[in-house]
């Protein structure tokens, strides 16, 4: 396990950070203190120590150790358990990467647990440091900073996906575009949007539960900020849904365009086949082994050539005027 990151706030002021887990109980002994602890790939013993100190439910501790949970907010008698994901989008591969984080939320302690060392905890801390005037709201302030960071990440990923879908649309009607690449890209983008939907959709219920008065977590000062996060989750969800529909439409349009191009090619090939049938029929007629007008005469040869050229030119002009070739 990496060295835990810790902070202690007293009446809204940061008074200590980087202290060992053993000092958590000492800080919590002060009624005016709020403690944050971040554990990256913790050992079971370390989590059990915190669980005993904070009175965490065994099921919540088990979920935090195993992770791979659906985004959710579980309510226990004296604390909450949050499971959520951050999202990053890679334009090169059109893939979405998720990083899970769990959080124990008590009256005066906020404990985050994650296994991914690349989870940007420093960005969450920077989010807290950018709003020191809200720190007096205690755990609600810390929870809002985490959720605000996660939801902003959703927006960045959705915006990047939107740009990729628009670029894909512009490639649809390019005459020399790689249709197979467009189709593969459409599948990849739609797959990423489905994954994002699985992450964002449950977050709507998570934040909505936090806004309920019976949760007794939010002070009046923080309620508008959580409402703002809820609105952002709704917007990200609606944007994701519309992009998923758009990606599906791009895929269907690409298949329709390929079908139309195949029909055009088939039409042109059929037109040229009809033109080629003219000299075939005429030469076949003149190749009979029975006498006919012009048989074994030079005039018969010239008349056959004239018929071939004339009828072929007539069919070509007729097909060209009707846009068949």
C-alpha positions in Angstrom: 0.0 0.0 0.0 1.2 3.5 -0.8 1.6 6.0 2.0 -1.9 7.2 2.9 -2.7 10.8 2.3 -4.3 12.6 5.2 -5.7 16.0 6.1 -7.3 17.5 9.2 -9.6 20.6 9.1 -10.6 22.4 12.3 -13.5 24.9 11.9 -12.8 25.2 8.2 -9.0 25.7 8.5 -6.4 23.1 7.3 -4.4 22.4 10.5 -2.5 19.2 9.6 -1.8 16.9 6.7 0.4 13.9 6.0 -0.1 12.5 9.5 -0.1 8.7 10.0 -3.2 6.6 10.4 -2.5 6.1 14.1 -3.2 9.9 14.6 -6.7 9.8 13.1 -8.3 9.0 16.5 -6.3 11.8 18.1 -7.7 14.4 15.6 -11.2 13.1 15.9 -11.0 13.5 19.7 -11.3 17.2 18.9 -15.0 17.9 18.3 -14.2 20.7 15.8 -12.0 18.6 13.6 -12.8 16.8 10.3 -10.4 14.2 8.9 -9.8 13.0 5.3 -7.8 9.8 4.6 -7.0 8.5 1.2 -5.9 4.8 0.9 -4.4 3.4 -2.4 -4.5 -0.4 -2.6 -4.8 -0.7 1.2 -4.0 -3.8 3.1 -7.0 -5.4 4.9 -5.4 -4.7 8.3 -5.2 -0.9 7.5 -8.8 -0.8 6.5 -9.9 -2.8 9.5 -8.1 -0.4 11.7 -10.0 2.5 10.3 -13.2 0.5 10.3 -12.9 -0.1 14.0 -12.0 3.5 14.7 -14.9 4.9 12.7 -17.4 2.2 13.2 -17.7 1.2 9.6 -20.1 -1.6 8.6 -18.5 -4.9 7.6 -20.4 -5.0 4.2 -19.1 -1.5 3.3 -15.5 -2.5 4.2 -15.9 -5.7 2.1 -17.1 -3.6 -0.9 -14.2 -1.2 -0.5 -11.7 -4.1 -0.5 -13.2 -5.8 -3.6 -14.3 -2.8 -5.5 -15.8 -3.5 -9.0 -19.1 -2.1 -7.7 -21.9 -0.4 -9.6 -21.9 3.3 -8.9 -24.1 3.5 -5.7 -24.7 5.2 -2.4 -25.4 2.7 0.5 -26.9 4.1 3.7 -25.9 2.6 7.1 -26.9 3.6 10.6 -24.2 6.1 11.2 -22.4 6.5 7.8 -22.7 6.3 4.1 -20.7 4.3 1.5 -20.1 5.7 -1.9 -18.9 3.9 -5.0 -18.1 5.9 -8.1 -15.9 6.1 -11.2 -13.7 8.6 -12.9 -13.6 8.6 -16.7 -10.9 9.4 -19.2 -11.3 9.2 -23.0 -8.5 8.4 -25.5 -9.2 9.9 -28.9 -6.5 7.7 -30.6 -8.2 4.4 -29.7 -11.7 5.8 -29.2 -11.8 3.9 -25.8 -12.9 5.0 -22.4 -10.9 4.1 -19.3 -12.6 4.1 -15.9 -11.0 4.2 -12.4 -13.1 3.2 -9.4 -13.1 5.0 -6.1 -15.0 4.2 -2.9 -15.6 6.6 0.0 -16.8 6.2 3.6 -18.7 9.2 4.7 -19.2 9.8 8.4 -20.2 12.9 10.4 -16.5 14.0 10.8 -14.5 11.7 8.6 -14.1 11.2 4.9 -12.2 8.1 3.8 -11.4 7.4 0.1 -10.2 4.1 -1.2 -9.0 3.2 -4.7 -6.7 0.6 -6.3 -5.7 2.6 -9.4 -2.5 4.5 -8.6 -3.3 6.8 -11.6 -6.4 8.1 -10.0 -5.7 11.8 -9.7 -6.2 12.5 -6.0 -4.1 15.6 -6.3 -6.7 17.1 -8.6 -9.4 16.5 -6.0 -7.2 18.1 -3.3 -6.6 21.1 -5.6 -10.4 21.3 -6.0 -10.8 21.6 -2.2 -8.0 24.2 -2.0 -9.7 26.3 -4.6 -12.7 26.8 -2.4 -11.4 27.3 1.2 -14.4 29.4 2.0 -16.6 26.2 1.9 -14.3 24.2 4.1 -16.3 25.1 7.2 -19.0 22.7 5.9 -16.9 19.8 6.9 -17.5 16.4 5.3 -20.1 17.8 2.9 -17.4 20.1 1.5 -15.0 17.2 0.9 -17.7 15.0 -0.7 -18.7 17.8 -3.0 -15.1 18.3 -4.1 -14.8 14.7 -5.1 -18.2 14.5 -6.9 -17.5 17.8 -8.7 -14.2 16.5 -9.9 -15.7 13.2 -11.2 -18.6 14.9 -13.0 -16.3 17.5 -14.6 -14.4 14.5 -15.9 -17.6 13.1 -17.4 -18.1 16.4 -19.3 -14.6 16.4 -20.6 -15.0 12.8 -21.9 -18.4 13.5 -23.5 -17.1 16.6 -25.1 -14.1 14.7 -26.6 -16.5 12.0 -27.8 -18.7 14.7 -29.4 -15.8 15.9 -31.4 -15.0 12.4 -32.6 -18.6 11.8 -33.7 -18.6 15.1 -35.6 -15.4 14.1 -37.3 -16.9 10.8 -38.2 -19.9 12.5 -39.7 -17.7 14.6 -42.0 -16.0 11.4 -43.3 -19.2 9.8 -44.3 -19.7 11.6 -47.6 -16.0 11.9 -48.6 -15.7 10.1 -52.0 -12.5 8.3 -51.1 -13.1 7.6 -47.4 -12.2 4.3 -45.9 -15.7 2.9 -45.3 -14.4 0.0 -43.2 -12.4 2.3 -41.0 -15.5 4.5 -40.5 -17.6 1.5 -39.6 -15.0 0.3 -37.1 -14.7 3.7 -35.6 -18.5 3.9 -35.3 -18.5 0.7 -33.4 -15.7 1.8 -31.1 -17.4 5.1 -30.3 -20.7 3.5 -29.6 -19.1 1.0 -27.3 -17.4 3.8 -25.4 -20.7 5.7 -25.1 -22.4 2.6 -23.7 -19.7 2.2 -21.1 -20.0 5.9 -20.2 -23.8 5.5 -19.8 -23.3 2.7 -17.4 -21.2 5.0 -15.2 -23.1 8.2 -15.5 -26.7 6.9 -15.2 -26.4 5.5 -11.7 -24.7 8.8 -10.5 -27.9 10.6 -11.1 -29.5 8.5 -8.3 -26.4 8.8 -6.1 -26.5 12.6 -6.1 -30.3 12.7 -5.9 -30.1 10.6 -2.7 -27.6 13.0 -1.2 -30.0 15.9 -1.8 -32.7 14.2 0.3 -33.3 15.8 3.6 -33.4 12.5 5.5 -29.8 11.9 4.7 -28.8 14.7 7.1 -25.5 15.3 5.4 -25.9 18.6 3.7 -25.9 21.9 5.5 -27.9 24.7 3.9 -24.7 26.3 2.6 -23.8 23.2 0.5 -27.2 22.2 -0.8 -27.0 24.6 -3.9 -23.6 23.1 -4.7 -24.8 19.6 -4.7 -27.8 20.7 -6.8 -25.4 22.1 -9.3 -23.6 18.8 -9.4 -26.9 17.0 -9.9 -27.7 19.3 -12.8 -24.4 18.6 -14.4 -24.9 14.8 -14.1 -28.3 15.2 -15.8 -26.7 17.2 -18.7 -23.9 14.7 -19.1 -26.4 11.9 -19.2 -28.6 13.6 -21.8 -25.5 14.5 -23.9 -24.3 10.9 -23.7 -27.7 9.6 -24.8 -27.9 11.9 -27.7 -24.4 11.0 -28.8 -25.1 7.3 -28.6 -28.1 7.8 -30.8 -26.0 9.9 -33.2 -23.3 7.3 -33.3 -25.9 4.7 -34.2 -27.2 6.9 -36.9 -23.7 7.4 -38.3 -23.3 3.6 -38.4 -26.6 3.1 -40.1 -26.0 5.9 -42.6 -22.6 4.4 -43.4 -24.2 1.1 -44.2 -26.9 2.8 -46.3 -24.2 4.8 -48.2 -22.3 1.6 -48.9 -25.6 0.0 -50.2 -26.3 3.0 -52.4 -22.7 2.9 -53.9 -23.1 -0.8 -54.6 -26.4 -0.1 -56.4 -24.7 2.6 -58.5 -21.9 0.3 -59.4 -24.3 -2.5 -60.2 -26.3 -0.1 -62.4 -23.2 1.1 -64.3 -21.9 -2.5 -64.8 -25.3 -3.5 -66.1 -25.4 -0.6 -68.5 -22.0 -1.4 -69.9 -23.0 -5.1 -70.2 -26.0 -4.1 -72.3 -23.7 -2.1 -74.6 -21.3 -5.0 -74.9 -24.2 -7.3 -75.8 -24.7 -5.3 -79.0 -21.5 -6.3 -80.8 -21.8 -9.8 -79.4 -25.3 -10.1 -81.0 -24.2 -8.6 -84.3 -21.0 -10.6 -84.6 -23.0 -13.7 -83.7 -25.5 -12.9 -86.5 -22.7 -12.4 -89.1 -21.0 -15.5 -88.0 -23.8 -17.8 -89.3 -22.9 -20.6 -91.7 -25.9 -19.7 -94.0 -26.0 -17.1 -96.7 -27.4 -13.6 -95.8 -27.3 -10.2 -97.4 -23.6 -9.2 -97.7 -22.4 -12.8 -97.1 -18.8 -13.2 -98.1 -18.7 -9.6 -99.3 -16.7 -6.6 -98.1 -19.9 -4.6 -97.7 -21.2 -7.1 -95.1 -18.1 -6.4 -93.0 -18.5 -2.6 -93.2 -22.2 -2.9 -92.4 -21.6 -5.0 -89.3 -19.0 -2.5 -88.1 -21.4 0.3 -88.7 -24.1 -1.4 -86.8 -21.9 -2.2 -83.9 -20.6 1.4 -83.6 -23.9 3.0 -84.2 -26.0 0.9 -81.8 -23.3 0.9 -79.1 -23.1 4.7 -79.4 -26.8 5.1 -79.3 -27.1 2.9 -76.1 -24.2 4.8 -74.5 -25.9 8.2 -75.1 -29.3 6.9 -73.9 -27.8 5.4 -70.7 -25.7 8.5 -70.1 -28.7 10.8 -70.4 -30.7 8.7 -67.9 -27.7 8.7 -65.5 -27.4 4.9 -65.7 -23.7 5.0 -66.4 
